[in-house]
Structures are given as C-alpha cells and as structure tokens.
Amino acid sequence: MAYQKIVELLGNDAENLLNYKSNTFSKDLLHLPGPDFADRVFVQSNRNQQVIRNLTAMYNHGRLAGTGYLSILPVDQDIEHTAGASFAKNPLYFDPENIIKLAIEGGSNAVATTFGNLAIVSRKYAHKIPFIVKINHNELLTYPTKYNQIMFGSVDDAWNLGAAAVGATIYFGSEESGRQIIEVSQAFERAHELGMATILWCYTRNNAFKKDGVNYETAADITAQANHIGVTIQADIIKQKMPDVNGGFTALNFSKSDPLMYSELASDHPIDLCRYQVANCYMGRAGLINSGGESKGPGDLANSVLNAVINKRAGGTGLILGRRAFQRPFAEGVEFLHTIQDVYLAPEIDIA
C-alpha cells in the first residue's frame, strides 16, 4: 500500500523515475547504503571507534534503522531565516522541545539544530535520539543583508551537551569560502578526535553563478565539486541541494571541466544528475543526503517523494528536510516524514 501511494504521488513522473536505467556510473562502482555500511566503509578508515559508534547510532535509529538510509530533521531556519518567518505557521516550535518531539515521533534517525535548541533540553533527550549540533550559521540581522557562515560555538560544547555529530555549512564559491573551509576543516578534525561524526552542508553561493535566467548554484557539476571538497575535509555525510541543471562550469566559463563530464558521466535525467553528486562523494563512501527545500504548499509531499526516489535510485543515503514538516500541524508533519521514509523502506524502489 505504501508503494502504491508513492506511485500515485509521483503521478506522470512515475514511469520515468521508477523504471529508469542509468548508463553513466555503473551501480556496481558505488558504495551503496545497507545494514553493513559502517563495516564496509568506515571500519577501514581513520575514524576512531567513538566516531563509528556515533555514526552507527544514527544509522540504527528511527524508522530507517538498519537500512543504511537516513532521515534527518534539520531545524536551523530560526537563525538562517529568522524564527518568526520559520515558525509563524506553527508557533509551538518556538519551544525547542517540540522540535525534538517531532523528530522522535516522525521516526527520524537524528535531529539537527542549533546549540541553544539542543542545550536547553539536552539532559532530557540526548539519550533518546542522536543530536547533530549545527555549529555555524548565516544570521539575518546584519543590514544590509550579507551571506556569511560564522561559528556560533565550539565543538567541545557540542560534545558536552551529548551530540553524536556536528554539522556545518560552507558557502563554496563565496568570498568567505576560504576562511570557512579552514574553520570547518579544523572543527571537523576536533569533532573526530572527540568521537563525533561530521556532516557538511555543501552549498554553493555566488551571484555570478546566475546567468541568463539560470541559477547554476544547483548545477550538477558545480555542486558535485563542492561535495568533493567536502569529503576531502573528511565530512562523513554530505548534505546537498538536488541538482536541477548541469553545465555550470561551461556556461559561466570558469574553473575546469571535461566534455566527458556531460556526455558520459551524466545526462539530463535527474537520477543521473544526482548520481554525479554521489560519485563525487567518493562513490558513496560518504553518504549523500539531499535537502528538502522550502515549503511551497500542497505540492510539497509529492515533490519530496520525487526527490527521495531520485536520491535513492541514484545511490544516495536519504533526505534531510525540515520546513516541509515543521510548518505543518504536528500530526501532519509526522505523517509527512513517514511518507518520505517509506520510499527508502520500499523494496520495489531499487538502484538505477
């Protein structure tokens, strides 16, 4: 019944997405999610036992426990987009405890939110669901508005409040990206020393990436290179926006590319665009979770299911979505998260 609901939500896209066979990177080359993912990938890495234990705790929590897939509830929009704009539709989330409750009731593997949100309820909930502390943010009180991720606390503080992992954002392509790469790579090194996993929001941001009405900040080639830098600084999990275009390097005439990137390693099919992102995460050794995006109304569920199918069939590790869940009534938000998780639980949906 769950699979049939997924097919119905996909509508006219069902045939194209569910039966597509990729001819770019063979799925045999990918390190795919599965119950033994940590043993296959991270046990042979430099990550210490505490990191592997915390990674495993996330993979083995919630409705997707033991599958190798992740469903994470991220709520940092109260800083990134202002609390009023984020919680006006559902004011109960001004109280951080309700964020944790939504993650638990929604069957999430983990909850990712701010230092303050987690610290104020850490003693009650740190042992009930894995915490991911978002350690840097872009704030919107500076006028005129600027876009610059800055640190909001220390990795040691995240460890002290019981975090299983830390998360951070780098705006690749921005003027401040060099400083952010240094700060985040140092923070991730410290997190690994303390035994916490690391998750990187690999976003690209530069007004020059927009040309002729096309926003190449979500181009497969540019976002995938951001992913590749992210795994280079030892992010265990990569969060990236779903690609909806390609050819950013060539259209903008910058950086370096090879024609094979567009003719052999990717096509214009959304699964292939996403697979190119997965390939740049060391062929899936670092799991790719795609972001849910902003809430736009009644079509959110169908669009999120579509993105989950693309991510799973491409070889990704899951979705991380917040606004589309917490900007709905609590019970509806729980059901929303369950429906997305059903994509990853459905054996009928395989790797393309």
TISE-747849 format. One line per field, with one value per residue (C-alpha): x, y, z; residue in three letters; residue number from 1. Coordinates in steps of 0.02 Angstrom, whole numbers, padded with zeros to 5 digits. Layout:
X X ... .
Y Y ... .
Z Z ... .
aa ALA ... .
i NUM ... .
***
This chain:
X 00000 00144 00221 00057 00042 00217 00170 00014 00111 00237 00095 00157 00338 00317 00367 00516 00586 00543 00594 00744 00909 01064 01206 01329 01417 01375 01292 01424 01552 01454 01466 01280 01183 01146 01142 01330 01377 01484 01578 01609 01666 01710 01790 01934 01951 02046 01887 01905 01789 01687 01652 01599 01489 01402 01381 01307 01192 01119 01104 01019 00889 00711 00603 00750 00858 00966 00934 01087 00973 00949 00801 00859 00752 00850 00790 00915 00799 00762 00937 00959 00787 00730 00623 00469 00473 00507 00385 00242 00141 00166 00216 00237 00411 00471 00491 00639 00566 00434 00569 00641 00468 00434 00597 00557 00375 00425 00543 00697 00872 00931 00885 00998 00976 01064 01172 01036 00892 00984 01069 00907 00834 00992 00977 00802 00830 01014 00997 00832 00881 01051 01090 01176 01234 01241 01396 01393 01257 01217 01119 00998 01013 01161 01098 01116 01099 01257 01282 01424 01431 01509 01542 01412 01501 01638 01647 01688 01524 01432 01516 01472 01286 01288 01297 01326 01381 01413 01353 01419 01390 01517 01462 01576 01609 01580 01709 01721 01735 01922 01901 01750 01847 01986 01868 01758 01902 01980 01812 01786 01959 01917 01747 01828 01954 01809 01716 01579 01528 01530 01400 01434 01303 01396 01304 01367 01330 01385 01278 01393 01330 01166 01165 01031 00894 00976 01037 01192 01208 01113 01207 01265 01445 01468 01377 01468 01636 01577 01537 01711 01792 01676 01734 01913 01897 01829 01643 01562 01396 01365 01208 01175 01033 00953 01032 00911 01031 01206 01347 01381 01568 01547 01402 01495 01664 01761 01854 01897 01791 01799 01670 01654 01577 01423 01421 01471 01465 01296 01141 00996 00897 00876 00938 01099 01124 01107 01220 01357 01343 01354 01508 01595 01564 01698 01574 01457 01585 01519 01330 01238 01080 00985 00893 00705 00695 00569 00387 00278 00111 00004 00132 00268 00233 00233 00392 00480 00433 00500 00665 00676 00653 00787 00907 00880 00889 01045 01134 01107 01081 00922 00833 00853 00700 00633 00516 00405 00373 00376 00275 00127 00019 00117 00024 00031 00218 00243 00144 00244 00409 00342 00290 00464 00541 00426 00521 00679 00585 00505 00598 00514 00620 00795 00957 00950 .
Y 00000 00119 00087 00119 00286 00331 00289 00396 00543 00531 00543 00568 00555 00377 00284 00395 00385 00209 00115 00218 00128 00234 00217 00334 00269 00085 00048 -00088 00051 00132 00101 00084 00104 -00056 -00131 -00160 00012 00064 -00102 -00090 00091 00170 00025 00033 00222 00332 00366 00307 00187 00327 00406 00239 00207 00376 00352 00181 00255 00370 00233 00120 00242 00281 00201 00178 00090 -00047 00002 00111 00258 00419 00532 00685 00829 00992 01148 01289 01404 01502 01576 01560 01631 01710 01622 01724 01683 01499 01467 01587 01448 01336 01436 01283 01263 01421 01294 01182 01032 01017 01007 00855 00780 00797 00709 00567 00545 00566 00417 00519 00447 00609 00790 00930 01100 01241 01243 01331 01220 01061 01126 01183 01006 00900 00814 00753 00697 00669 00484 00466 00524 00565 00751 00842 01016 01144 01241 01385 01495 01642 01771 01896 02043 02124 02263 02265 02076 01978 01791 01729 01574 01608 01496 01500 01390 01263 01080 01040 01120 01010 00858 00915 00926 00747 00767 00617 00730 00909 00993 01146 01244 01307 01429 01366 01499 01644 01774 01699 01517 01507 01555 01440 01291 01319 01343 01194 01076 01117 01094 00926 00868 00910 00827 00666 00674 00682 00541 00637 00614 00760 00822 00960 01070 01091 01241 01349 01534 01671 01793 01766 01585 01653 01687 01711 01668 01504 01476 01368 01362 01198 01135 00955 00992 01137 01057 00892 00979 01059 00883 00826 00964 00918 00738 00798 00888 00722 00751 00584 00636 00766 00872 00948 01028 00921 00965 01030 01087 01048 01132 01270 01271 01287 01412 01525 01493 01464 01327 01169 01034 00892 00858 00680 00752 00797 00662 00504 00539 00624 00652 00771 00639 00690 00522 00540 00719 00659 00509 00627 00707 00534 00491 00646 00586 00453 00345 00346 00311 00473 00464 00596 00667 00791 00938 00958 01142 01273 01237 01292 01218 01072 01005 00982 00799 00746 00846 00773 00596 00632 00693 00541 00423 00516 00513 00328 00268 00374 00287 00421 00397 00493 00659 00795 00907 01024 01164 01048 00951 01080 01211 01091 01038 00917 00757 00805 00837 00664 00584 00686 00618 00440 00451 00506 00365 00242 00274 00206 00061 00008 -00142 -00107 00052 -00006 00073 00130 .
Z 00000 00039 -00131 -00219 -00129 -00188 -00367 -00352 -00282 -00424 -00550 -00727 -00668 -00602 -00760 -00796 -00619 -00562 -00719 -00775 -00802 -00784 -00911 -00828 -00672 -00650 -00484 -00462 -00437 -00296 -00109 -00081 00081 00176 00351 00347 00277 00426 00422 00235 00233 00399 00492 00367 00382 00505 00605 00784 00873 00952 00782 00711 00862 00842 00655 00687 00819 00687 00556 00683 00749 00695 00561 00442 00573 00498 00317 00287 00245 00343 00377 00472 00537 00520 00609 00595 00498 00658 00636 00448 00400 00567 00696 00655 00470 00507 00650 00613 00531 00684 00839 00951 00876 00963 01104 01056 01146 01011 00879 00968 00990 00803 00762 00881 00830 00648 00658 00614 00628 00709 00739 00678 00757 00848 01005 01103 01046 01095 01252 01334 01327 01316 01484 01441 01261 01217 01257 01163 00989 00912 00917 00773 00826 00686 00735 00610 00535 00425 00526 00452 00573 00486 00372 00226 00219 00195 00171 00278 00387 00557 00706 00846 00972 01000 00953 01133 01187 01062 01139 01315 01276 01211 01023 00911 00768 00717 00559 00470 00310 00185 00051 -00087 -00218 -00098 -00049 00125 00069 00103 00285 00303 00232 00358 00506 00464 00424 00593 00680 00595 00647 00827 00815 00754 00896 01019 00933 00843 00662 00540 00416 00290 00207 00041 -00029 -00172 -00166 -00284 -00381 -00529 -00536 -00605 -00792 -00924 -00802 -00747 -00569 -00581 -00391 -00409 -00563 -00551 -00599 -00476 -00329 -00356 -00345 -00183 -00122 -00172 -00071 00073 00080 00063 00230 00298 00309 00347 00269 00134 00126 -00045 -00141 -00275 -00444 -00575 -00712 -00774 -00869 -00744 -00775 -00962 -00958 -00837 -00919 -00759 -00666 -00764 -00844 -00969 -01105 -01039 -00880 -00982 -01117 -01021 -00834 -00832 -00937 -00917 -00819 -00636 -00573 -00672 -00611 -00432 -00464 -00520 -00347 -00266 -00370 -00305 -00127 -00154 -00248 -00099 00038 00115 00108 00007 00084 -00022 00058 00055 00012 00062 00095 -00051 -00001 -00058 -00182 -00051 -00016 -00199 -00232 -00080 -00130 -00305 -00230 -00117 -00265 -00363 -00216 -00178 -00359 -00387 -00242 -00111 00075 00113 00129 00258 00265 00396 00342 00243 00405 00545 00452 00458 00606 00715 00666 00482 00497 00572 00430 00303 00371 00373 00191 00138 00241 00154 -00008 00074 00153 -00012 -00087 -00254 -00273 -00319 -00378 -00560 .
aa MET ALA TYR GLN LYS ILE VAL GLU LEU LEU GLY ASN ASP ALA GLU ASN LEU LEU ASN TYR LYS SER ASN THR PHE SER LYS ASP LEU LEU HIS LEU PRO GLY PRO ASP PHE ALA ASP ARG VAL PHE VAL GLN SER ASN ARG ASN GLN GLN VAL ILE ARG ASN LEU THR ALA MET TYR ASN HIS GLY ARG LEU ALA GLY THR GLY TYR LEU SER ILE LEU PRO VAL ASP GLN ASP ILE GLU HIS THR ALA GLY ALA SER PHE ALA LYS ASN PRO LEU TYR PHE ASP PRO GLU ASN ILE ILE LYS LEU ALA ILE GLU GLY GLY SER ASN ALA VAL ALA THR THR PHE GLY ASN LEU ALA ILE VAL SER ARG LYS TYR ALA HIS LYS ILE PRO PHE ILE VAL LYS ILE ASN HIS ASN GLU LEU LEU THR TYR PRO THR LYS TYR ASN GLN ILE MET PHE GLY SER VAL ASP ASP ALA TRP ASN LEU GLY ALA ALA ALA VAL GLY ALA THR ILE TYR PHE GLY SER GLU GLU SER GLY ARG GLN ILE ILE GLU VAL SER GLN ALA PHE GLU ARG ALA HIS GLU LEU GLY MET ALA THR ILE LEU TRP CYS TYR THR ARG ASN ASN ALA PHE LYS LYS ASP GLY VAL ASN TYR GLU THR ALA ALA ASP ILE THR ALA GLN ALA ASN HIS ILE GLY VAL THR ILE GLN ALA ASP ILE ILE LYS GLN LYS MET PRO ASP VAL ASN GLY GLY PHE THR ALA LEU ASN PHE SER LYS SER ASP PRO LEU MET TYR SER GLU LEU ALA SER ASP HIS PRO ILE ASP LEU CYS ARG TYR GLN VAL ALA ASN CYS TYR MET GLY ARG ALA GLY LEU ILE ASN SER GLY GLY GLU SER LYS GLY PRO GLY ASP LEU ALA ASN SER VAL LEU ASN ALA VAL ILE ASN LYS ARG ALA GLY GLY THR GLY LEU ILE LEU GLY ARG ARG ALA PHE GLN ARG PRO PHE ALA GLU GLY VAL GLU PHE LEU HIS THR ILE GLN ASP VAL TYR LEU ALA PRO GLU ILE ASP ILE ALA .
i 1 2 3 4 5 6 7 8 9 10 11 12 13 14 15 16 17 18 19 20 21 22 23 24 25 26 27 28 29 30 31 32 33 34 35 36 37 38 39 40 41 42 43 44 45 46 47 48 49 50 51 52 53 54 55 56 57 58 59 60 61 62 63 64 65 66 67 68 69 70 71 72 73 74 75 76 77 78 79 80 81 82 83 84 85 86 87 88 89 90 91 92 93 94 95 96 97 98 99 100 101 102 103 104 105 106 107 108 109 110 111 112 113 114 115 116 117 118 119 120 121 122 123 124 125 126 127 128 129 130 131 132 133 134 135 136 137 138 139 140 141 142 143 144 145 146 147 148 149 150 151 152 153 154 155 156 157 158 159 160 161 162 163 164 165 166 167 168 169 170 171 172 173 174 175 176 177 178 179 180 181 182 183 184 185 186 187 188 189 190 191 192 193 194 195 196 197 198 199 200 201 202 203 204 205 206 207 208 209 210 211 212 213 214 215 216 217 218 219 220 221 222 223 224 225 226 227 228 229 230 231 232 233 234 235 236 237 238 239 240 241 242 243 244 245 246 247 248 249 250 251 252 253 254 255 256 257 258 259 260 261 262 263 264 265 266 267 268 269 270 271 272 273 274 275 276 277 278 279 280 281 282 283 284 285 286 287 288 289 290 291 292 293 294 295 296 297 298 299 300 301 302 303 304 305 306 307 308 309 310 311 312 313 314 315 316 317 318 319 320 321 322 323 324 325 326 327 328 329 330 331 332 333 334 335 336 337 338 339 340 341 342 343 344 345 346 347 348 349 350 351 352 .
***
